[in-house]
């Protein structure tokens, strides 16, 4: 069963520093030894080409390292 925290942030829009919507937060990866989020997994907007983005693709989702998140509010704002 998903935790309350995960249900609160999943499906939020992920926005780059230019204000462009990259997609929707679909999941995140947690370091099992520390409990810290290490990456977010983003379902891209259909008009974006994942091959031109600087992040790897995992199971059809873009994996963005947590250290590239600027802030989380009504959306997830990236630092680049």
Phi and psi restraints in degrees (value plus and minus 20) as a CYANA .aco file:
   2 UNK   PHI     -83.9   -43.9
   2 UNK   PSI     125.4   165.4
   3 UNK   PHI     -93.9   -53.9
   3 UNK   PSI     143.8   183.8
   4 UNK   PHI     -80.9   -40.9
   4 UNK   PSI     -60.7   -20.7
   5 UNK   PHI     -78.8   -38.8
   5 UNK   PSI     -67.5   -27.5
   6 UNK   PHI     -84.7   -44.7
   6 UNK   PSI     -58.3   -18.3
   7 UNK   PHI     -87.2   -47.2
   7 UNK   PSI     -47.9    -7.9
   8 UNK   PHI     -92.9   -52.9
   8 UNK   PSI     -52.4   -12.4
   9 UNK   PHI    -124.0   -84.0
   9 UNK   PSI     -40.1    -0.1
  10 UNK   PHI     -83.6   -43.6
  10 UNK   PSI     127.1   167.1
  11 UNK   PHI      55.5    95.5
  11 UNK   PSI     -12.0    28.0
  12 UNK   PHI     -97.9   -57.9
  12 UNK   PSI     129.8   169.8
  13 UNK   PHI     -88.6   -48.6
  13 UNK   PSI     122.3   162.3
  14 UNK   PHI    -128.1   -88.1
  14 UNK   PSI     103.5   143.5
  15 UNK   PHI    -142.4  -102.4
  15 UNK   PSI     115.0   155.0
  16 UNK   PHI    -101.8   -61.8
  16 UNK   PSI     158.0   198.0
  17 UNK   PHI     -83.4   -43.4
  17 UNK   PSI     -44.3    -4.3
  18 UNK   PHI    -103.6   -63.6
  18 UNK   PSI     -22.3    17.7
  19 UNK   PHI      68.3   108.3
  19 UNK   PSI     -12.8    27.2
  20 UNK   PHI    -104.5   -64.5
  20 UNK   PSI     117.6   157.6
  21 UNK   PHI     -99.0   -59.0
  21 UNK   PSI     100.8   140.8
  22 UNK   PHI    -104.8   -64.8
  22 UNK   PSI     -55.4   -15.4
  23 UNK   PHI     146.7   186.7
  23 UNK   PSI    -171.9  -131.9
  24 UNK   PHI    -143.4  -103.4
  24 UNK   PSI     117.3   157.3
  25 UNK   PHI     -84.7   -44.7
  25 UNK   PSI      97.4   137.4
  26 UNK   PHI    -123.0   -83.0
  26 UNK   PSI     -50.6   -10.6
  27 UNK   PHI    -189.7  -149.7
  27 UNK   PSI     157.6   197.6
  28 UNK   PHI    -168.3  -128.3
  28 UNK   PSI     139.4   179.4
  29 UNK   PHI    -126.8   -86.8
  29 UNK   PSI     113.1   153.1
  30 UNK   PHI    -135.9   -95.9
  30 UNK   PSI     115.9   155.9
  31 UNK   PHI     -93.7   -53.7
  31 UNK   PSI      96.1   136.1
  32 UNK   PHI     -86.7   -46.7
  32 UNK   PSI     -43.0    -3.0
  33 UNK   PHI    -103.0   -63.0
  33 UNK   PSI     -49.3    -9.3
  34 UNK   PHI    -129.4   -89.4
  34 UNK   PSI     -43.1    -3.1
  35 UNK   PHI      62.4   102.4
  35 UNK   PSI     -17.1    22.9
  36 UNK   PHI    -103.1   -63.1
  36 UNK   PSI     126.9   166.9
  37 UNK   PHI     -94.2   -54.2
  37 UNK   PSI     108.1   148.1
  38 UNK   PHI    -126.7   -86.7
  38 UNK   PSI     -41.0    -1.0
  39 UNK   PHI    -179.3  -139.3
  39 UNK   PSI     133.2   173.2
  40 UNK   PHI    -129.1   -89.1
  40 UNK   PSI     126.7   166.7
  41 UNK   PHI    -129.7   -89.7
  41 UNK   PSI     103.4   143.4
  42 UNK   PHI    -137.1   -97.1
  42 UNK   PSI     109.2   149.2
  43 UNK   PHI    -104.2   -64.2
  43 UNK   PSI      93.6   133.6
  44 UNK   PHI     -89.3   -49.3
  44 UNK   PSI     133.2   173.2
  45 UNK   PHI     -80.5   -40.5
  45 UNK   PSI     123.8   163.8
  46 UNK   PHI     -81.3   -41.3
  46 UNK   PSI     -45.1    -5.1
  47 UNK   PHI    -107.2   -67.2
  47 UNK   PSI     -18.1    21.9
  48 UNK   PHI    -117.5   -77.5
  48 UNK   PSI     121.7   161.7
  49 UNK   PHI    -116.1   -76.1
  49 UNK   PSI      91.8   131.8
  50 UNK   PHI     -85.0   -45.0
  50 UNK   PSI     -39.9     0.1
  51 UNK   PHI     -93.0   -53.0
  51 UNK   PSI     -36.3     3.7
  52 UNK   PHI    -116.1   -76.1
  52 UNK   PSI     -20.9    19.1
  53 UNK   PHI    -112.4   -72.4
  53 UNK   PSI     132.6   172.6
  54 UNK   PHI    -100.9   -60.9
  54 UNK   PSI     -17.2    22.8
  55 UNK   PHI    -128.6   -88.6
  55 UNK   PSI     132.9   172.9
  56 UNK   PHI     -95.0   -55.0
  56 UNK   PSI     140.0   180.0
  57 UNK   PHI    -124.0   -84.0
  57 UNK   PSI     111.1   151.1
  58 UNK   PHI    -148.3  -108.3
  58 UNK   PSI      96.4   136.4
  59 UNK   PHI      33.1    73.1
  59 UNK   PSI      20.6    60.6
  60 UNK   PHI      61.0   101.0
  60 UNK   PSI     -17.2    22.8
  61 UNK   PHI    -136.8   -96.8
  61 UNK   PSI     128.3   168.3
  62 UNK   PHI    -102.0   -62.0
  62 UNK   PSI     109.6   149.6
  63 UNK   PHI    -119.3   -79.3
  63 UNK   PSI      92.5   132.5
  64 UNK   PHI    -130.7   -90.7
  64 UNK   PSI     103.2   143.2
  65 UNK   PHI     -78.1   -38.1
  65 UNK   PSI     123.6   163.6
  66 UNK   PHI     -80.6   -40.6
  66 UNK   PSI     -48.2    -8.2
  67 UNK   PHI     -91.8   -51.8
  67 UNK   PSI     -24.4    15.6
  68 UNK   PHI    -116.7   -76.7
  68 UNK   PSI     -14.6    25.4
  69 UNK   PHI    -109.1   -69.1
  69 UNK   PSI     105.1   145.1
  70 UNK   PHI    -103.2   -63.2
  70 UNK   PSI     -68.9   -28.9
  71 UNK   PHI    -181.2  -141.2
  71 UNK   PSI     139.1   179.1
  72 UNK   PHI    -142.6  -102.6
  72 UNK   PSI     101.6   141.6
  73 UNK   PHI    -158.2  -118.2
  73 UNK   PSI    -146.2  -106.2
  74 UNK   PHI     -88.1   -48.1
  74 UNK   PSI     -38.5     1.5
  75 UNK   PHI    -158.3  -118.3
  75 UNK   PSI     151.7   191.7
  76 UNK   PHI    -120.7   -80.7
  76 UNK   PSI      95.5   135.5
  77 UNK   PHI    -118.2   -78.2
  77 UNK   PSI     103.9   143.9
  78 UNK   PHI    -107.2   -67.2
  78 UNK   PSI     138.4   178.4
  79 UNK   PHI    -107.7   -67.7
  79 UNK   PSI     -23.7    16.3
